[in-house]
């Protein structure tokens, strides 16, 4: 019965589609590298390699298998009236309140994700919340915290907002550059669309001019499609080294020896500083590997 429903209505039945979508958040994807997971989740298929497309299909197949098995179990339980038969006087608790059952909150009232559907986040106010890991990976506001020897994060932590607003954004670069000595370096995963904004080009051109004055090693990696604009921005600057790539890279991230700074430009410019040793080392490694391949 369920197999017939699955074959006939998998692509059109809204309830089935919701279960499949939910299953993608529940299948164990810890064996997939975060960079790969991020790319196959947020990139268009024509931007993916054959290997990445194969990986995306594998994730979808695993989600569909999980969804089908869930539907079969639920249908079987309902068919044999399992709970009413085995526990006739029991009171059903549920995280999805419905008639005849008592709804409970496993985390807190406004948390819609269940603990096993996401990862824990320690917020700056001391509260703990649950988020989809893909959501955190696509944001520059959170960074992973590891148990020594573990490859997967134990939880994520919210980075502090260190600068907000355009003027503070400008001041950030003055503070960073003044803290650097000749043995230090300034590496950056460059902004992308943000370079189309005259104001940000002016701020960055000024910052990199100051790096040149101090003879600080200055390197930047950008996407190939924005390279002409970036080269024009730093025309005349002989100190900055720029390489471009077709692969997916973070954007707006400054990599220093002891910290990284995530930059956000828009209606409310902001910068988040992360000093976690593990996070800094990961970004340094990613930058060095990407730089060496170009």
N, C-alpha and C positions, 0 to 999 in steps of 0.2 A: 504493500500500500504506500509506504513512504518512498520506496524506490521509484514508483510510478509518478508520484507527485514531484519528486526531485528531477526526474528526467523531463517531465512536461513543463514544469513551471519554475525551474531554478532561475532562469533569466528574467522572468516577468513577475513572479510573486513577490510583492513588497516585503512581506514578513520573512520570507526565505532570504531575501537580499539583506535585510537588517541583521539576521542571524549570521550570515557570512561575513558582513562588515564587522560585527562584534567579535567573531572568531579570529579575525586578523589581529585583534588587540589581545587575544588570549593565548595564541599559539606561542610556543617557546622559540624565540628568534635569537637567543643569546650566542648561538654559534656563528652568527653572521656579523661581520665587522660593522661598526657603527657608521663608518663613512659609506659603505656599500648600502646599508639599510636606508640611510638618509637619501642617497642618490636614487635608488629604485622607487622610493616612496614619493619623491617630490619632483622628479625629472620626467619630461615627456619621453615616450618610448623611442622616438627617433634620436634622442640624445644618449641612449644606452647602447653599450656594446653587446655582442652576442652573448657573452658570459653573463652580463648584468640582466639581459632579457630573460635568460634561462633561470637565473636566480629569482627574478620577479615572478615567473610562472610557477616556480617551486613554492614560493610563499603563498601564492593564490591557491594552488592545489592543496597545500597543507591546511589552509583556512577552510576550504570547501569540505575537506575530509572531516575536519573538526566539527563543522556546522552540521554535516549530515549525521554524524554519530550522535551529536547532541539531540537532534530532532528525533532520531530513532528511539533513544532512551526516554525522552520526554513523552513521546507518543505511547510507548510501551507502558510507562507508569500510569498514564491516564487510562489506557485501555483496560488494564487489570485492576484499576481502582486501588492502587498499591497502598497509599498512605491511610486511606479510610479502612482498609482491610487489616493492615498490620498494626496501626495505632488508632483505633476507632475513637478514643477519647482524647487524642492528642490535640494540641494547639499548634497550628503551623505558623512559623515565623518566616518572613521573607524580606528580601531587600527590594522587592518590586511589589508594593502594597496592592492587594486586590481583595475582593469580597470573600469573607470567610477566613482570611489570613491576617496576621499582625505584622505590620511593616516596622523594620528596625533600621537604625543607621550604624553601619559597621565602622565608619570613621567619624563623620560629623554631618550635621543636617545638610550643609551646602556642598558636600563632596559627592559627586555623582559616580565617580569611578570607584570600583571596589579594589581592595588592596592587591589582589592577584592580577588585576587588569593593568596595573601601571607600576610606577616606582615611587618611592618615598622622596619627598622634598622637604628640607629644613629651610623655612623662610626666615628672613631677617628679624621678624617679630617673635621668633621662637616657636611659632606654630608649625605643625607637620601636616602636609597635604599629599595627595596622590595625583600624579599626572601621567599621561601617556609618555613613554620615553621618547618617541618620535617628536613630540611637541617640545621637549626639552632640548633635543639635539638640534632642532631648527631655530632655537633661540640662543642669543648670546648672554642671557641673563642668569643662566645656571651652569654649574660645573660639577663633574662627578667626584665623589669621594670614595676611595678604594681602601679595602682591608689589605694589608701587606701580603703580597703573593697572589692576590686575586686579580683576574683579568676583567671581571665585570664589576661595575660600581656597586657599592653597598647602598648608597643613596645619593641624592643630588643636593647641592646647596645653592641658595640664592646669593648671587654676588652683590656686593654693595654698590649702590649708585654713587659714584664719586664726583661726577660732574653732570650738571643738567643746564640746558639753555645754551644759546649760541656763544655768549661771552665766556661762560665757564668752559665751553668746548675749546675756545681759542686758548684760554689760560692753561688747559690741560697740556697742550703741546709745549708751552713755555716751561712748565714744571718738568715734563719728561726730558726735554732736551738739556735743561740746566743740570739734570742729575746724571747725565752721561759723561763718561771720560773717554779718552782715546782708545782704551782697551775694550770698550763696550761696543755694542752694535744696535742697530735699529732695523729690524726686519718687519715687513708688512705684507699681509694678504690684502691687496688693494681693494678699495671700494669698486663697485661696478656702475650701476645706473646713477649712483650719487655723483659721479664725475661730470654729469650733464648739468649740474647746478653750479653756476658761476661762483657763488659764495664759498662752497666747499673747495673748489679748485684754488681759490685765492688763499684760503686758510692752509691748505696742504702745501701749496707752492712755497709759502712763507716759512712753514715749519721745516721743509726739506732744505731750504736755503740756509737756515740756521744750522742744520746738521752738517752741511757742506763747510760752513765757516769753522766748525769745530773738528772737521775731518773725521767724523764718525762714520763707520761702515754703514752704508745705507742701501738696503736691498728691498725690492718690491716684486711680488708676483701678481699678475693680473690675468683676466680672461683675454683671449686674443682679440675678441671683437671690440674691446674698449681700449686696446693698446694705442691706436693713433691719437685718441684724446689725451691719454696719460702722457705720451711723449711730448705732445704740444704743451701740456701743463708745466712740464719740467724742462722745457727748452732752455738751453744755456746752462743747466745744472750739470756739471761734469762729475759730480760726486755720486749721484744716485745711479744704481744699477737696476735695470728693469728686465724681467723675463716674463713671457706670456705662455699660457697653456690652454689646452682644450678640455682638460679634465676638470671635474667639479672641485672647487676649493672654497674654503671659508672666505668671507668678504668683510672688510673693515676690522681686521684684527692686527694689532701691533704686538710683535713678539720681541721681548727683551730678555736679558739674562736671568732675571729673577721674577718676572711677572709677565702676564699678557694683559692687554687692554682691548676690550671689545667696544667698537664705536658704532653708534646708531645715529643716522642722520635723517631728519624728517621734520615734522611739525614741532617735535620736542627733542632736539639733539641731546644725547646722553652718552656716557661712557661708563663701563663696568670694569673694574680691576679685579683680576684673579691672581693670587699668589701661591695657590696650591702647587707644590713641587711636581706632583704627578701630571697635573694638567699642563703646566709650563713645559715639561719635558716632552709631552706628547705633541704639542704645537711646534716646539723646536725641531723635533724629529720629522714631523710632517713637512715643515718648511724646507729643511735640508734635503729631504728625499725629493720633493717636488722641484727644488732649484737644480739639483744635480741631473735631473732627467730632461731638462729643457736645453 
